Amino acid sequence: MSRTTGTTTNSTPTHTRATPRTRTAALLAGASSVLALGALGATAGPAAAAPSDAQVSGQATWYNTGLGACGWFNDDSQLVVAVSPALYGNYPNPNNSPVCGKQLRVNGPLGSVTVTVVDRCSGCATNDVDLSPAAFRQIGDLNAGRINVSWDWV
């Protein structure tokens, strides 16, 4: 029997034993694929959490503050915000979210307000924000409860 690229002359497949060189080549090819995926943005964290200059539209609601997911106590008179799980991310320790302490400029019917991210709003859609009462009052009427807004990272 003579070998020709992986088959014998009678077309029966041959089985070759992996050598250290072929195993290393396979490992490097796999590592290259993982690196390429990482370069394309396939990461474990949320893609939307990275602040950008883009202004987005969503809705704003308000909530009574307290101990937030970032691990900080806040009160209703502070200009703070809770963001969606898509923006906040999912971390074993939620205090480690990279958006904690970042600021947003939120524009509503009555004006704009700059707020600091201190919490995660589990019921919010991706671009919705949940504001402290003090922050909500600066851009809308508390009695409305929910208003259309646009916002961007500061």
ChimeraX attribute file (.defattr): number of C-alpha atoms within 10 A of each C-alpha:
attribute: neighborCount
match mode: 1-to-1
recipient: residues
	/A:1	7
	/A:2	7
	/A:3	12
	/A:4	10
	/A:5	7
	/A:6	12
	/A:7	14
	/A:8	13
	/A:9	11
	/A:10	9
	/A:11	10
	/A:12	9
	/A:13	12
	/A:14	12
	/A:15	8
	/A:16	7
	/A:17	7
	/A:18	10
	/A:19	9
	/A:20	9
	/A:21	9
	/A:22	11
	/A:23	11
	/A:24	12
	/A:25	12
	/A:26	13
	/A:27	12
	/A:28	12
	/A:29	12
	/A:30	12
	/A:31	12
	/A:32	12
	/A:33	12
	/A:34	13
	/A:35	12
	/A:36	12
	/A:37	12
	/A:38	12
	/A:39	10
	/A:40	9
	/A:41	11
	/A:42	13
	/A:43	10
	/A:44	10
	/A:45	17
	/A:46	15
	/A:47	13
	/A:48	14
	/A:49	17
	/A:50	12
	/A:51	16
	/A:52	10
	/A:53	9
	/A:54	8
	/A:55	12
	/A:56	13
	/A:57	15
	/A:58	16
	/A:59	18
	/A:60	26
	/A:61	22
	/A:62	22
	/A:63	15
	/A:64	13
	/A:65	21
	/A:66	15
	/A:67	12
	/A:68	19
	/A:69	20
	/A:70	21
	/A:71	15
	/A:72	13
	/A:73	12
	/A:74	17
	/A:75	14
	/A:76	16
	/A:77	12
	/A:78	15
	/A:79	21
	/A:80	26
	/A:81	31
	/A:82	29
	/A:83	28
	/A:84	20
	/A:85	20
	/A:86	19
	/A:87	24
	/A:88	29
	/A:89	20
	/A:90	15
	/A:91	12
	/A:92	7
	/A:93	10
	/A:94	17
	/A:95	16
	/A:96	15
	/A:97	21
	/A:98	18
	/A:99	21
	/A:100	22
	/A:101	16
	/A:102	14
	/A:103	19
	/A:104	20
	/A:105	15
	/A:106	28
	/A:107	21
	/A:108	20
	/A:109	13
	/A:110	12
	/A:111	12
	/A:112	18
	/A:113	19
	/A:114	18
	/A:115	23
	/A:116	20
	/A:117	24
	/A:118	28
	/A:119	31
	/A:120	26
	/A:121	22
	/A:122	13
	/A:123	12
	/A:124	19
	/A:125	15
	/A:126	17
	/A:127	19
	/A:128	24
	/A:129	27
	/A:130	27
	/A:131	28
	/A:132	24
	/A:133	23
	/A:134	18
	/A:135	23
	/A:136	28
	/A:137	17
	/A:138	19
	/A:139	19
	/A:140	23
	/A:141	15
	/A:142	16
	/A:143	7
	/A:144	9
	/A:145	12
	/A:146	16
	/A:147	18
	/A:148	14
	/A:149	22
	/A:150	19
	/A:151	24
	/A:152	17
	/A:153	18
	/A:154	14
